[in-house]
Amino acid sequence: MADLHIPYIIPTLALSAALALRLPTLWRAGRRDPDVRATVLLLLWAAAVLVVITPVNIDRLNRWTGIANFSAPWAYSFLTAFCGTALTMIIRWSEPPSERRRRRMITIYWIYAGIIAALWVTFLLADVPEPRIYDLDTYYASTPWMREHVLLYVLAHAVSALVAASMLWRWFPEVKRGWIKAGVVCLQAGWALALGFDIAKLTAVIARWSGHNLDVLSTRVAPPFAMMEAMLVALGFTIPQAGPALQTRLRNGREYRRLANLWRTVRVTRSSAATARFGVWAPFDLKLMQREQRVHDALRVLAPYFDHDAYQHHYAQISAEHGETRQARGLAGALAVQQAVQAFTEQKPLEATGQPLLIGPEVTSHLDAIGEALRRPHLLGRLVRGGRPVQRA
């Protein structure tokens, strides 16, 4: 049955990667942000469940401990902790901080801690001498105390799924923000799959009580439900926190790259006071801030060489074709900056003829547009030669 091990790998690696990505956040903010701590705990329990229920790891754990079927209460404890943490996370999301909310979460923690304790007690009282890797739940379905052990974890899992689904259903109409709404959708799908897992397990166990054999529901049908549930629920709790951060990182990355050509154009001034170098994995907000500072430093040096009249002429020409658009500002600014750089290189500052001493916001407020315009040298060359501006791409 080695082929049964393969489906566990992908969700386990995905959850482990999500956990690894959240660890830096936990290190920075987790000590003062209970929501971050709870999210990391949830990912930890979900990943632990998938690691432990992998057949090869079940066999290894039983052999390492020397206790037949020790992996059963071990895995079910992680699953129960996962369920309890998920319920408290929903309460954190859907209710404002209050003493009532705090008491409810503490109650849930104690209830699920009690369930975990009961799982170990029932396992220690049960007689399960023969290790079972794939069919433990159904093989020992009629065995005293092991019967209660199996029912306890399945029913606790089912109740948590029903309660979570009910809470999310009532809360969903109030959700306005897109990232949270996406997370709630994933959670609802995850709990629906959780109920599929519970139904398959209970059906197989009840069939054993009546003398029938529907073990395939427990060994083949239920595990994929559990894996997808863990993935979707963990994803649902991760999206609302990771989504905005990822969106901000992508936006900062785009702006950082847009300024690349402008920075290459003005760096001949060698004026930047920001000399710190950031590594490849440094946050883009720091990189963007540094690049913007360097560009502004360079523009201050170029101010005596910047021809404002020429800028206004370029802008009037281009806006006549395109209207007063962001692209018009970018093209006019790019032409004027190129001319200022050339004048700086030739050391030919403008004579004081009423020109402003600084480059104004008509340029500095459109640096990203100027950077984009500098990526189109053929268009800038045509404008310099007096050609008509081309239509917007």
N, C-alpha and C positions, 0 to 999 in steps of 0.2 A: 504493500500500500504506500510505497514511497511517493507515488503521484499525488497523494493527499497532502503532502507537505508543501507542495509548490504554491497553492493559492494563498497560503498564510504569509508568504514573503513580501508581496507587494504592499498590502495594507500595513504590515508591521514596519517596513522601511519608511513608508509615507508618514506614519504617526511618529516614528523616531526622528525623522527629519523635521517635522513640525515642532516637536519638543526641543530639538537642538536649536531651532531658530528662535524659540521663545526664551531660551536660557539667558542670552545676553540681556533681554528686557527684564527678566526676573532679577538679574544681578544688579541692574541699574535702578529699577523701580519697585521690585517685588517686596522689599523690606518695608515699604511705606504704602503699597497699593495692594489691598487684599484681593481685588479682582484679578490682578495679574497672578498672584500666588494661587488662587483657586483655579485659574485656567491652566497653569503649569501642572498642578496636581491632577486635574482632569486628564490632560494629555498623558501624564505619567501612568495613571491607572489604566487608561485605554491601551497604551502601548504594552504595559505589563500583562494585561489580559491576553493580548494577541501573541505575545512571546510565550507565555506559559501554556496556552492551549494548543500550541503547535505539537503534533504527535511526538516528534523526536525529542522535544524538551520535556514533555510529560514523562517519557521513558527515562531520560537523564535524571530528572529530579527524583523520581522514585528510586533510582539506583544510588544516587548520591546520598540520600537520606537513609536508605535501607528500610524505608517504611512503604509497604505496598499501598499504592494509590494516594500517597501524600500530596500529590499534585492537585487532587480534587479540591480540598478545602483551601489550598493555596490559591488556585485560580479563581474559585468562587468568591474568595475574600476580596480579591482585586476587582472582580465584577461588581460586587456589592458596594465597595468603596466608590467605584465609578458612578454607580446609580445615585448614591447619596450626594456626591459632589455635584453631579449634574442638576439635581433638584435644587440645591442651594444656589447654584449659578443662575438658574432661571429666576429664583426669588431676588437675587442681587440685581438682575437686569430689570425686572418688571415692577419692582417696588422701590420707592425712595427710602433712604436710610431712616430707620426708626428703631425704637426699643422693641416694638412688636416684631419687626423683621428679624432683628438679632435673635430674639427668643425662638422664633420659628426655625431659623437655621441651626441653632444649637440643638433644638429638639430633634431635627432630622439627623444631625450628626450622631446623637446618642442612640436613636432608633437603629440606624444602620451599623453603628458599632456593636449594639446588642445582637443584631442579626449575624454579624461576623463571629462574635463570641459563640453564638448558638451553633453556627456551622462547625466550629472546631469541637464543641462538646458532643454534638451528634456524631461527628466522624470518629472521635475517640471511643464512643460507646458502641459503634457499629463493628461488625465482624466482616472485614473485607480482605481476606488473605490473598486472593488472586489478583495480581495487577491487571487492570483493563485500561488500554490506551484509547480505544475508539468508542467503546460501548458501555462504559462504567454506569451511566445513569440507568440504562435499561437492564443491564445484567444484574444489578443489585436493586432493582426497582421494588422487589417484594421483601427485601431484607430489613429486619428491624433496625431502627435508627438511621440506616442509610437511606431508607425510604423517606424518612422525615428530612434528612439532610438534602436530598435532591429536591423535594417539594419546597423546602425553605428557600433555597436560592432561586428556583424558577419563579415561585410566587412573589418573592421580594422584587425580582427583576420585572415581572409583569405589572405589579402594582406601581412601581416607579415609572414605568413607561406610560401607564394610563394616567397617573397624576400629572406627569410632565406634559403629556399631550393635552390634557384638559387645561392646564395653566397656560400653555402656549396658545391654545385656541381662543381663550378669553382675552389674552393680551394682544393678539395679532392685529385686531382692528385699530389699536392705539399706536402701533408702530409706524413712525413716519420716515425715519432715516433709512436710506437704501441698504447700507451695509448690515444694519441690525435686521432688517426685513429678510435679507438673503440668508442671514444666519438662522433666523427662526424657521424659514422654509427647510433648510437642511436638517434642523432639529426635528421638525415634524416628520420628515421622511425617515430619519434615523429611528425615531420611536415607533413608527409604523413597522419598520423592519424588526425592531425589538419584539413587538407583539407576534410577528411571524415566527421568530425564534422560539418564544415561549409556547405558542400553540403547537409547533412541531414537537418540542420536547415533551409537553404534557400529554399529547396524543400518543406518543410512543410509550411513555411510562404507563398510562392508563391501559393501553393495549396489553402490556405485559401482565397487569393485574387481572385482566379477563382471559388470560391464556393465549393471546394472539401475539404475533411478532411483526411489529411495524418499526423495527430498529432503524431502518433506513431513514426514517424521518429525523431521528436523533443524530445519526452518524453522518448522513449525507446532506440532508435538507437544512437542518438547523445551523451548522457552522457558517455557511456563507451569509446567512442573516446576521449572525453575531459579528462577523468581520465588517460587513457593510454598515451595520449599526454603529460600531465603534468609530469607523471612519467618518460617517456623516455627523454624528453627534460631536465628535472632537472638532470637525471642520466647522460645524455650526457655531461653536463657542469661540473658535479662533478667528473667523472671518470678521466679526465686528471690531476686533482689536487690531488684527493684522491688516485688514483691508484699507482703512484710512492711512495707516503708516506706509503701506505699499504704494498707495495712490500719491501720497506726498513725495515719496522717494522717486517715483516715475516722473512726476511733474518737475521736481528739482533737477532730475537727470536730463530731461528735455531742455530745460532752460540753460543748464550748464553746457550742453552740447551746442545750443544755439549761439552762445557767446564765444564759442571756440574761434571762429573766423575773425570776430572783432578783436579778440585778445591777440591773435597772431598778427593782426594788422597794426595794433597800437603798441605792441610790446617793444618796438624799437626805441621807445622813449626811455626804457630801463628805469622807470620811475617808481615801481611798486615798492611800498614799504612792507607788504605782506610777503615775507620770504619763506614762511613755513611750508613744508612739503607734507602732504597727506598720503597715506598708503592707499592701495587699490580698494580696500574695504572700508575706507573712511566714509561716514555719512555724506550724502550728496548735498545736504543743506550746508555743511561746513565748506565743501568744495565750491559750491555756488557762491556762498558769501565771500570766499577768498577771491574768486574770479571777478565778481562784481567790484570788489574793492580795488583790485588791480586795474580794472578797466577805468574806474573813476579816477584813480591816481594818474593814469596815463592821459586821460582827457584834461585834467587840470594842467598838465605839462603842455598839452597841445593847444590850450586856450589862446595863447598869443598868435598862433598860426591858423586858427580856425576862422574861416571867412563866413560870417553870418549872412552877408548879402548873397553870397553864392548859394548857401543852403536855402534861403528863401526863394531864390530863382529856380533851383532844382525842384523844390517842393511845389511851386506854382505850376511849373511845366508838367510835372508828373500828376499832380492832383487834377489838372485840367483833363487828363485822360482817364484817371481812375477814381476821381473824387477824393475827398479828404479822408483817406483810409489809413489804416495801420501800415499797409504796404507802401503807400506814398511816403509816409514818414521814414520808413526803413530805407527806401531807395535814396531819398534825398540825404538822409543822414550818412549813409554809406559813402555817397559821392563826396560829401563835404569832409568826412573823416579821412578819406583817402587823400584828398587834396591837402589837408592839414598835415598828414604824415609826410607827404612829399615835401611840403614847405619846411617841416621840421628837419628832415634829412638834409635839405639844402641850406638850412639855417637862414631862412628868409621870413622872419616874422612880419605880420601885417603892421603897417603904420597906424598909429592911433588916430582913427578917423571917425570916432563915435561908436566904434564897435564895442559890444559888451566885453567885460574883462573875463567872464566865465562862459563856458558852454552851458546853455540853459536847458530847462526841462523838455523843450521840444525835441532835444536829442537824448538827454539822459533818461527820460521816461520811456524811451523806445529802443533800448539797447538790444533786446531780443530780436526786434524787427530788423534792426541794422545788421545784426549778426546773420540773420537769414538772407538779407539782401546781398551780403558779401559772399554768399555761397553761389551767386549767379553772376560771375564776372563778365560773361558775354553780354548780359543785359546792361550792366553798368558801363561797359565799354561802348555800347550803342548809344547810351544816353550822353556820355562824354563827347562822342562824335556828333551829337546833335540830332540823332535819329529819334523817331517817334517811339514813345514807350509802348511796349508790347502789352497785349491784353493780359489780365490776371490769369495765372496758371490755374 
